[in-house]
Amino acid sequence: MPRRTDLLNKTILLTGGTGSFGKAFIAYLLRKNNFRGVIRVFSRDEFKQSQLQEKYIGDKRLRFFIGDVRDVSRLRRAMEGVDIVVHAAALKQIPILEYNPFEAVKTNILGSQNVIDCALDLGVKKTILISSDKAVSPTNLYGATKMVAEKIFTQANAYVGKKSTRLSVVRYGNVVASRGSVIPKFQLQAKTNVLTITDERMTRFWITLDQGVKFVLRVLEEMEGGEIFVPKLPSVRIIDFAKAIAPNAKIKKIGIRPGEKLHEVLINGDEARHTKEFKNYFIVEPEFLWNRKIKNKTKRGKVLGEEFRYSSESNNRWLSLPNIYKYLKDYTAENG
């Protein structure tokens, strides 16, 4: 939990509240008896909302709002009286979005603009966008929409004026137990004793849902507006996950899919010029259009040169096999 107590009594709007991150965010906060605020769960899926209501029946710290971030009037109604917005709603399935590009734009870009507009109009104190490594030097439509979402979020601080509203971004890598994770895919394929790998050289950054939630809560304490926060994460070779799940299975190489990268990048060389490094994370500072200087921690960080590149294949932290086995054990325990 955050080190201070001022988040513990706040009203939080969580968009995409029934997704993987949203459910983990809710579970983490509600496990803490000292959380006395309210989480407004905002999502389109009424079935998943009903499941959450049954799971947390009687817990008055939850409110449920059916709605879509594309619908600005509904979003504004849900955001009234809110102190904090965590914007996790997004369309994420890469092949589907390539076939339905305008739908990706409507949700990931225009939906994010709606969140920004409502936050500014209603004077929300802090608003965070949950972004992705796909936003860095994007090679597919999903990544491109998240890149734009990041840009409009950070630059929206130029419209704040004398208000205390602040907007920032959290950007991290692949989430272990999220929908579309390779773990359930490999576990299913293990039953056939054949696992498909696009390329045995492929690497990814890796983070658990709980780690993602804790990082977001820390950022809510430290954000001043306009920053992109990037946690320091371990890398993993996808083939190591495959071998850990099914050590005796045949590995079938199917080639890199359209829009897929061999390695992921969380900070590229162009961003490094205005990025500062801390013990457990990086902050990419804003560089365009507005002059409000970020204070406090950012001034004490290590300045990075443009030769720096935070990439999964050149990372200095890697998941060992014991770590991978622990992830798999925890994932199996949580998901049966």
C-alpha positions in Angstrom: 0.0 0.0 0.0 1.1 3.6 -0.3 3.2 4.9 2.5 0.9 7.7 3.3 -2.8 7.3 4.3 -4.4 10.0 2.0 -5.3 7.4 -0.6 -7.1 5.2 1.9 -10.2 7.4 2.2 -10.5 8.4 -1.5 -13.1 7.7 -4.1 -11.5 6.0 -7.0 -12.9 5.5 -10.5 -11.5 2.4 -12.2 -12.1 2.1 -15.9 -11.8 -1.4 -17.3 -12.6 -2.5 -13.8 -13.6 -6.1 -14.8 -10.4 -6.7 -16.7 -7.3 -8.5 -15.4 -5.7 -5.4 -13.9 -9.0 -4.1 -12.6 -9.8 -7.2 -10.7 -6.3 -7.4 -9.3 -6.5 -3.7 -8.3 -9.8 -4.3 -6.5 -8.7 -7.5 -4.8 -5.5 -5.8 -3.5 -7.2 -2.8 -2.0 -10.1 -4.7 -0.5 -7.6 -7.1 1.2 -6.5 -4.1 3.2 -8.8 -3.4 6.1 -7.5 0.1 6.3 -8.9 1.0 2.9 -12.0 2.9 3.8 -12.6 4.6 0.5 -14.8 3.7 -2.5 -13.9 2.0 -5.8 -16.3 2.8 -8.6 -16.0 -0.1 -11.1 -16.6 1.2 -14.6 -16.9 -1.4 -17.5 -19.1 -2.5 -20.4 -19.5 -6.1 -19.3 -22.5 -6.5 -17.0 -21.9 -10.3 -16.6 -18.4 -9.8 -15.2 -19.7 -7.0 -13.0 -22.3 -9.4 -11.6 -19.6 -11.9 -10.9 -17.6 -9.3 -9.0 -20.7 -8.3 -7.0 -21.2 -11.9 -6.0 -17.6 -12.3 -5.0 -17.6 -9.1 -2.9 -21.3 -9.2 -1.8 -22.0 -6.8 1.0 -18.7 -4.9 0.6 -19.8 -1.3 0.6 -16.5 -0.1 -0.7 -17.5 -1.1 -4.2 -19.9 0.7 -6.6 -20.7 -0.7 -10.1 -21.2 1.4 -13.2 -22.0 -0.1 -16.5 -20.6 2.1 -19.2 -18.1 2.6 -22.0 -15.3 5.2 -22.1 -16.6 6.1 -25.6 -19.7 7.5 -23.9 -18.6 10.8 -22.5 -21.9 11.6 -20.7 -22.0 8.3 -18.9 -18.3 8.6 -18.0 -18.8 12.1 -16.7 -21.7 10.9 -14.5 -19.6 8.1 -13.1 -16.7 10.5 -12.4 -18.6 13.1 -10.4 -17.2 13.4 -6.9 -14.1 11.2 -7.7 -10.7 12.0 -6.3 -8.6 9.5 -8.4 -9.1 7.9 -11.8 -7.2 4.8 -12.8 -7.8 4.4 -16.6 -7.2 0.7 -17.5 -9.9 0.3 -20.1 -8.5 -0.6 -23.6 -8.9 -2.9 -26.5 -5.8 -5.0 -26.6 -6.0 -8.1 -28.9 -3.5 -7.2 -31.6 -4.8 -9.3 -34.6 -8.4 -8.3 -33.9 -7.5 -4.6 -33.7 -5.6 -4.8 -37.0 -8.9 -6.1 -38.6 -11.0 -3.5 -36.7 -8.7 -0.4 -36.6 -11.4 2.2 -36.1 -12.7 0.4 -33.0 -9.2 0.6 -31.5 -9.1 4.3 -32.2 -12.5 4.9 -30.6 -11.7 3.1 -27.4 -8.0 3.5 -26.9 -7.6 7.1 -28.2 -11.0 8.8 -28.1 -12.0 7.0 -25.0 -8.8 8.2 -23.3 -9.6 11.7 -24.5 -13.0 11.4 -22.9 -11.3 10.4 -19.6 -9.0 13.4 -19.8 -11.9 15.8 -20.6 -14.0 14.6 -17.7 -11.1 14.7 -15.3 -10.3 18.3 -16.3 -13.9 19.5 -16.2 -14.7 17.8 -12.9 -11.4 18.7 -11.2 -10.2 15.2 -10.5 -7.0 15.4 -8.4 -5.0 12.5 -10.0 -5.6 10.5 -13.2 -3.4 7.7 -14.3 -3.3 5.9 -17.7 -2.2 2.3 -17.7 0.0 1.9 -20.8 2.1 -0.8 -22.4 5.6 -1.4 -23.7 3.8 -1.8 -27.1 3.6 2.1 -27.1 7.3 2.4 -27.6 8.3 2.5 -31.2 5.0 0.8 -32.1 4.9 -1.8 -34.9 1.1 -2.6 -34.6 -2.1 -0.6 -34.3 -2.6 -1.4 -30.6 0.9 0.0 -29.8 0.2 3.1 -32.0 -3.1 3.8 -30.1 -1.4 3.4 -26.8 1.4 5.7 -27.9 -1.2 8.4 -28.8 -3.0 7.8 -25.5 0.3 8.4 -23.6 0.9 11.6 -25.6 -2.5 13.1 -25.0 -2.4 12.2 -21.3 0.9 13.8 -20.6 0.2 16.9 -22.7 -3.3 17.3 -21.2 -1.5 18.9 -18.2 -1.1 22.0 -20.4 -4.9 22.5 -20.0 -4.9 22.3 -16.2 -4.3 26.0 -15.6 -4.7 26.9 -11.9 -6.5 23.7 -11.1 -4.9 21.0 -9.0 -5.7 18.3 -11.6 -2.7 16.1 -12.6 -2.4 13.4 -15.2 0.4 10.8 -15.6 1.2 7.5 -17.2 2.3 4.1 -16.0 4.1 2.0 -18.6 5.1 -1.6 -18.1 5.6 -5.0 -19.8 3.8 -8.3 -20.2 1.6 -9.3 -17.2 2.0 -12.9 -16.1 -1.7 -13.7 -15.5 -3.5 -11.3 -17.8 -5.8 -12.4 -20.6 -3.8 -13.6 -23.6 -0.8 -14.5 -21.4 1.4 -17.3 -22.8 1.0 -19.3 -19.6 -2.6 -20.5 -20.2 -1.7 -20.9 -23.8 1.3 -23.2 -23.1 -0.6 -25.1 -20.4 -3.4 -25.9 -22.9 -0.9 -26.9 -25.6 1.0 -29.0 -23.1 -1.9 -31.5 -23.3 -1.0 -32.2 -26.9 2.8 -32.4 -26.1 3.5 -29.7 -28.7 4.2 -26.1 -27.9 4.3 -23.3 -30.5 7.0 -20.7 -30.3 7.2 -17.8 -32.7 11.0 -17.5 -32.3 13.3 -19.1 -29.7 15.2 -15.8 -29.3 12.2 -13.9 -28.2 12.4 -12.0 -24.9 9.9 -10.0 -22.9 9.7 -7.9 -19.7 7.6 -9.6 -17.1 5.5 -8.3 -14.2 2.8 -9.9 -12.0 -0.6 -8.3 -11.5 0.1 -7.6 -7.9 3.4 -5.9 -8.7 1.6 -3.8 -11.3 -1.0 -2.7 -8.8 1.6 -1.8 -6.1 3.5 0.2 -8.7 0.4 2.2 -9.7 -0.4 2.9 -6.0 3.2 4.1 -5.5 2.9 6.3 -8.6 -0.3 7.9 -7.2 1.7 9.0 -4.2 4.6 10.5 -6.2 3.1 11.8 -9.5 3.2 15.5 -10.2 1.7 15.4 -13.7 3.1 14.8 -17.1 5.5 11.9 -16.2 5.6 8.4 -17.6 6.6 6.0 -14.8 8.4 2.8 -15.9 9.3 0.1 -13.3 12.5 -1.8 -13.4 11.5 -5.3 -14.4 13.2 -8.7 -15.1 13.3 -10.1 -18.6 12.4 -13.6 -19.6 13.0 -15.8 -22.6 9.7 -17.1 -23.8 11.2 -20.5 -24.6 12.3 -20.8 -21.0 8.6 -20.5 -20.0 7.7 -23.2 -22.5 10.3 -25.6 -21.2 9.3 -25.0 -17.6 5.7 -25.7 -18.4 6.3 -28.8 -20.5 9.9 -29.9 -20.4 9.4 -32.9 -22.6 7.1 -31.4 -25.2 8.1 -30.8 -28.8 8.8 -27.1 -29.6 7.3 -26.0 -32.9 8.6 -22.7 -34.4 5.9 -20.9 -36.3 7.6 -17.6 -37.0 7.1 -14.1 -35.8 3.5 -12.9 -36.3 2.6 -9.7 -38.1 3.2 -6.7 -35.9 5.1 -8.7 -33.3 8.6 -7.7 -32.0 11.4 -10.0 -31.2 12.3 -8.0 -28.1 10.3 -5.3 -26.2 11.5 -1.8 -25.4 10.2 0.2 -22.4 12.4 3.3 -23.0 14.0 4.1 -26.4 17.0 6.3 -27.1 15.0 9.3 -28.0 13.1 9.2 -24.7 16.3 8.6 -22.7 17.4 12.2 -23.2 14.6 13.3 -20.9 14.5 10.3 -18.6 15.8 10.0 -15.1 16.7 6.8 -13.3 15.9 5.8 -9.7 16.5 2.7 -7.6 13.4 0.8 -8.7 12.0 2.8 -11.7 12.5 5.4 -14.4 10.6 8.6 -15.0 10.2 9.8 -18.6 9.7 13.6 -18.1 7.5 15.7 -20.5 9.4 17.7 -23.1 6.8 19.5 -25.2 4.6 22.6 -25.0 4.4 23.4 -21.3 6.9 24.7 -18.9 5.8 23.6 -15.4 8.9 22.0 -14.0 8.6 18.6 -12.2 9.9 18.9 -8.7 11.0 16.7 -5.9 12.2 13.2 -6.8 12.8 13.8 -10.5 15.6 16.3 -9.7 17.5 13.7 -7.7 17.4 11.0 -10.3 20.3 9.9 -12.5 20.3 11.6 -15.9 20.5 9.2 -18.8 22.2 9.7 -22.1 20.6 9.1 -25.5 22.7 6.0 -25.9 20.6 4.4 -23.1 17.9 1.9 -24.2 15.8 -0.1 -21.8 15.2 -3.3 -23.8 14.2 -6.8 -22.8 17.2 -8.5 -24.6 19.9 -6.2 -23.0 18.4 -6.1 -19.5 20.6 -6.8 -16.6 17.9 -8.7 -14.7 16.5 -12.1 -15.9 14.0 -14.6 -14.4 15.9 -17.7 -13.4 14.2 -21.1 -13.7 13.4 -21.2 -9.9 11.6 -17.8 -10.4 9.7 -19.2 -13.4 8.7 -22.3 -11.4 7.4 -20.0 -8.6 5.4 -17.9 -11.1 3.9 -21.1 -12.5 3.1 -22.5 -9.0 1.4 -19.2 -7.9 -0.5 -18.9 -11.2 -1.8 -22.5 -11.0 -2.8 -22.0 -7.4 -4.8 -18.9 -8.3 -6.4 -20.2 -11.4 -6.9 -23.9 -10.6 
